[in-house]
Amino acid sequence: MTTPPALLIAGHGTRDEAGAEAFRDFVRELGRRHPELPVAGGFIELSPPPLGDAVAELVERGVRRFAAVPLMLVSAGHAKGDIPAALAREKERHPGITYTYGRPLGPHPGLLRVLERRLAEAVDPAWDPAEVTVLLVGRGSTDPDANAEVFKAARLLWEGRGYAGVETAFVSLAEPDVPGGLERCVRLGARRVVVLPYFLFTGILPDRVRHQTEEWAAAHPETDVRSADVIGPEPELLDLVWERYEEAVGGDLRMNCDSCVYRIALPGFEDKVGLPQQPHFHPDDDGDHPHGHHHGHGHAHSHAH
């Protein structure tokens, strides 16, 4: 029987040590769940271990084939460009390895179930869902397709669950920001709002979402505002990463190319089509920019599905 390909988890990275440790714990738990194959994980920036170290660890364990799964909710520049670029570098560094690349995680029914639980934990049990407006807050991207995926998750969360509505905001790089999203909820008639971070683990950006929510709520006492927790290392997330691994190994990949800014000339983004990818630094994770409006890097992406 042939040995199954190893599993490599690719994370974004964060300067928040608790968030980085949550990722490392998650990788260890996946390894415990699947002793039949080597499991390793690394980050593309900001925190150890780097993705290259995780690949080297697998190679030292005799791995020649692996499937890489991005531990990311949306397919933005990191999943579309940075990780493939990093993996291409590792292939040059370790001749003889082969890999397949999985797709990002959301929106998936398992994740929607976790988000629903996070909402239930945050609200007063006596509240009628029909009186609750949810504000789903994503990371935010310069990639319109990635931002659109957060709106898709919001719509799927709204369907069939009885909430007054599910609105969308972003913590950096895209509008509306968190205060703007809360204002929008109020203009739509909301009296009770739950701010739900669309993030896997704790970190600088989810902390910023909570802080901005608390600031806004203190200035608007007439609106009952609650903060929900991040998704976290739930069983559904472990199952979903394994599902993405099996897809990648089986070759059953269905990437979204219809609105991909690196393939399609979207209005205002025409210059991005077909550009080569350079790994880059994401300024909003370094803690220096409290409002996340300083975005200095230029994306240059090569985009192959």
N, C-alpha and C positions, 0 to 999 in steps of 0.2 A: 504494500500500500504506500502511495506517495505521501510524503509529509505535507500537511497543509501549509500554505503561505503564512508567514508571520503577520502580525497586526501592528502597524505603526500609527499611533494617534498623534495628529498634528494640531497643536494649540496655538492660539494667538500670542499669548504672553501678557503679563501684567506686572506693574511695579508693586502691586499689593501682594504681600507675602502670603496672606491667608488664601487669596484667590489662586496663587501659583501652587500652594500646597494642596488645595482642593483638587486641582487638575492632577497632580502627582498621585494623590490618594485614589482618584478615579481610575487612573491607569493601573495602579497596583490591584485594585478590586477586579478590573477586567482580567488581569493576569490570573488572579485566584479563581475566577469563574471559568477560565478556559486554559487549564493546565496542559491541554493537548498541543498548544502552539506558543511560541514566544510572543510576548506582548511588550512593547516599549512605547514611550511617548516623549515628545519634546516640543519646544516652542520656536516660532519663527523670529521672535524678538522679545526683549525686555526682561525675561526671566529664565533661569536655568531649569532643566538642561536644554541647550539648543537642540534643534531637530537633528543636526549633524551628529551630535553625541549619541542620540537614540539610534540612528542608523548604524553608527560604529559599534554600538552595543549589540545590535542584532547580528552584524557581520561577525563579530567576535564569537557569537554563539553558533556560528556556522550557517546562518541564514543566507540564502541566495535569492529567495523570492518573498516578497511581502506585499500586502495591500495597505495603502495609506488612507486613513479616514480623517477628514478635517473635523475637529471638534468645534464646529461653528454653526450657528443657527441659519445664517443667510450666506448666499454665494456672492460676496463682494470681492474687492480686489485681492484680499488675502487668499481666499479659496480659489479664485480664478487665475491668479498670477503668482503671488509670492510663494505659495507652497509648491506648485509645479516647478518654479524656478529653483527653489531650494533642493527639491528632489533631483532635478537635472544635474545640479552641482554634485550631489552625493553619488550619482551614477558615474560621473567622471572620476570621482575620488575613489570609488570602489568598483573597478571594472568587474563585470560578471554578475552584478546584481540586476534583477528585474523586478518591476513593481507595477501594480495597477493602482489607480487613484479613485477613491470613492467620492460620493457627493455630500454636500452639507446636510445638516440634520433636519431643518424645519422647512415648512410647518408639517408636522406629522401628528396623527391622532394620539399617539402616546404622549407627546409633548403637550398637546392641548388638554389632555386629562390632568397632567401635572399643573398646568396653568389654572385649570378649574379648581384644583385643590388649594392652590395658593390664594385664589380669590376667596374661597370658602373660609380659609383660616383668618383672612383679613377683615371680613365683614362681621357685623353683629348678626347672630343667628336669627334674630327677630326681623331682620330687614327682608322686604320683598325684593327679589332680584329685579323686578320690573321698575323699581325705584333707584337702581344702582347703575351708574355709568362707569365703565371701565376705561382707563387710559393706559394702553399698552405702549411702553417706551422701549424703543430699540436703540442700538448703538448709534446708528446714523452713518451714512457713507456718502462719498462723492459719486457713487454708482447708482443711478436711478432705479435699475433693476433690483438691486439689493434693498433699497428703501421700499420698493413696491412689494417685496416679499413680506415685509413687516405688516403692510396693509392687508395682505392676503391672510396672514396669521390672525390679524384682528377680526377680519370678516368670518373666518372659520370658527374662531372662539365665540363670536356672537351667535352664529347659527344654532338655533334650537335650544339655547340655554336660558332664554327669558330675560336677559339684561336689557335695560333701557337702550343701551348702545355700547359699542366698543370703539373708542376713538384711538388715534395713533399720534405719537410724538417721538422725538429723538433727542438724545443727550448731546450729540455733537454733529456737526457737518451738514445737517439737514433740518429743514423746518417742518412743522412747528417744534420749538423747543419745549421743555417741560412746562414752564409757566404759560407759554402760548397754548399748549394743549389743554391745560386746566381752564384757561379763559374760554377756549372753544367749548368745552364741556358745559360750562356755566351758561354761555350764550344759547346753548341748545336746551337749556332748562334744567340742567343737573343740579340736584341738591346733595346727593351723596355720590362721591367719586372714589373709586379704588385705583390707585396708581400701581400698575403691574409691570415690573421690569422684565423685558424680554432678553434675559441674560442667563447663561448656564450657571455661573458661579459668582461668588462675591468678588468685589474688586473696586478699583477707583471709580469707574463709571457708574456702576450700580449704587455705590455710596453717594455719588453726586446726585443721582436721581432722587434718592431718599432725602438728601439735604435740601435740594431745590423744592421738593414737595412740601417739606416741613416749613420752609420759609414762606411759600405761597399760602399754605393753610393758616399760618399765624397771621397773615395780613388779610385773610378772608374768612373770618370766623363764622360767617353765615352759611358756609359750605362745609359739610362733613366730609373730610378727606382722610382716607386711610392708605397706608403703604403696604403692599404685599411683598413677599420674599422672592428671591431669584429661584430658578428652577431647581438647581442643586443636583447632587449625585443620586437621583432617584432610580428605582429598578427600571422604569420606563426608558430612562436615558441609557442605561447599560444595555438594555435589549435593543434599543435603536442603533447604537453604535455597532452592535453585532450584526444587525440587519444590513447596515451599510457595508460592513466587511464582506458579508456573504454576497451582496450585490456586486461588489468590486471583483471578488474572486470569480463569480459566475459570469461576469461580463454583462450583467443586466443593468446598464447605466442609462438613465434618462435625464440628461442635463437640460436645463432651460436655456435655449439659444434664441428664442423668439424675440426677447427684448434685451438681449445682451449687448451692452454698450461697446464691447470690443468686436462685435460682429455686425451690428446693425447701426446705421447712422441715425441716432436719436437726436431730436432738435437740441442744439446747444452743445452736443457732445460728439459732433462729427469727426473731430480730430483724433478720437480715441480708437477708431476702427483699425485693427491690425497692428497696433503699436507693440514693440517689444517690451517685455516685462523686466523691471528692475526691482529687486527687493527694497523696501523702504521702511522708514521710521514713522510710526503713528503718533503724532504729537499729543493727542488727547489722553494718552495713558500715562504720561510722565508726571502728572500732578501739578505742572507749572501753570496750566491755563485753566482757571476756575470755571470758565464758561464754555470751553471747548470750541472757540471760534477761530483759533489760530491753526491753520492747516497749511503747512508750508511745503509739503513734498509734492513732487510731480509724479503722477502715475504714468508708467509706460508699460503696456501689457502686451505680451504675446498670448494668444488665447486659443488653445486647442482643446476640444472636448474628446 
